[in-house]
Amino acid sequence: MNINLTMIGQAIAFFIFVVFCMKYVWPPIMAALQERQKKIADGLAASDRAARDLELAQEKSAQELREAKQQAAGLIEQANKRAAQIVEASKDDARKEGQKLIEQAKAEIEQERNQARDALRAEIATIAVAGAEKILETSVDASKHNEMLEKLAAEL
Amino acid sequence: MAGSASEYIQHHLQNLTYGKLPAGYERADGTVLQDATWTLAHTGKEASDMGFWALHIDSLGWAVALGALFLFIFRMAAKRATSDQPGGLQNFVEVMVEFVDQSVKETFHGKNKVIAPLSLTIFCWVFLMNLMDLVPVDFLPQLFHLMGLEYMKVVPTTDVNVTLGMSLSVFALIIYYSLKVKGVGGFVGELTLHPFSSDNMFLKILLVPVNLLLEGVSLIAKPISLALRLFGNLYAGELIFILIALLPFWAQWALSVPWAIFHILVITLQAFIFMMLTIVYLSMAHEDSH
């Protein structure tokens, strides 16, 4: 229990140790701790953000899918409409074409009939004369009876 | 054994002392010194006759060695400190640092860069010094006896000089921060105008000596109690280990093991108390209004 210089020696050692601890031990450890805390906080924030981003992306993709579906439905509808239109139009065309053909055919028929009639008309005189000759057993002077024959032909 | 029991205890409680013996001093072996001499004390009487001008080489040596060990380990961890995945050593050091930092933050609310490292140093150092108490009492003294050193007290905190050296340093810090934060006037006012005060000027002056006595005693009591609490606990613990060591060797374990296990608690607790009281005293020094 002697009080002596040891006390002062201990105080000096204490002072040196505390200064060393304050300068070279405490700050690096504290810095590492704080940096890790920050890192963890940042990591948590980043994961939060990522989760939010994911949610947003999912929402967006769902919306886009919906839009795409709508668009596709619109397109299909349009195509259907268009197809119907085309069918209708082609039906129309066909009908018109048919009508035209029919008319053409009719015209041709008419024409042919007229030709046939003309040809008949041209030959009727001869046939009539021949017929009359047969009936009369005499020749008929065509020039004398021309007027009558022409009248007959016109009646046809 | 019975006759030498007190000698044995005395021997174990004697520090290895290096100091100055005056001229004309008759040493234990009968020689008389011609001049004042710096030398190792050969007996307890010589050591106490050296007076103030003596060093306890064992206490100081172990204290410095243990403090250096603490700083070496912590410095190594601090150098390699990384904010990524910490290794085992860094984990341990971080636990200690965070524990101390937490204790400081709970008690001390001001801004001070000294208190936290100071507390860490106190806690680890005092703990290590106390830990020497768990080394079997004869182990190291015998080793040093073989090396020719008569006395060897390996637990620095059983030396009142060591605990006083630390508590007086803390006391110096208390005074320093009191003066720094409150100013000389504020500090003197704190010592003289509390706890009794009056609106009457005359009465106020009359109460100054009373207040000064009360506050002065409580101020002085801080370092003394801080030092003696640690010293007393460890000294008593060491004494009991020494007493147990007087038993026959086959019976010692029955008492020394339970006492050692209990002592693990004591040494940690005493280190913690020393640290905690330092923080409390220093935070009191920082509080402006009483």
Interface residues (C-beta under 8 A of the other chain):
Chain A: M1 N2 I3 N4 L5 T6 M7 I8 G9 Q10 A11 A13 F14 F15 F17 V18 F20 C21 M22 Y24 V25 W26 P27 P28 I29 M30 A31 A32 L33 E35 R36 K38 K39
Chain B: N15 T17 G19 A47 S48 M50 G51 F52 W53 A54 L55 H56 S59 L60 A63 V64 G67 F70 L71 F74 R75 A77 A78 K79 A81 T82 S83 D84 P86 Q90 V93 E94 V97 E98 D101 K113 V114 A116 P117 L118 L120 T121 W125 P156 D159 V160 N161 V162 L164 G165 M166 L168 S169
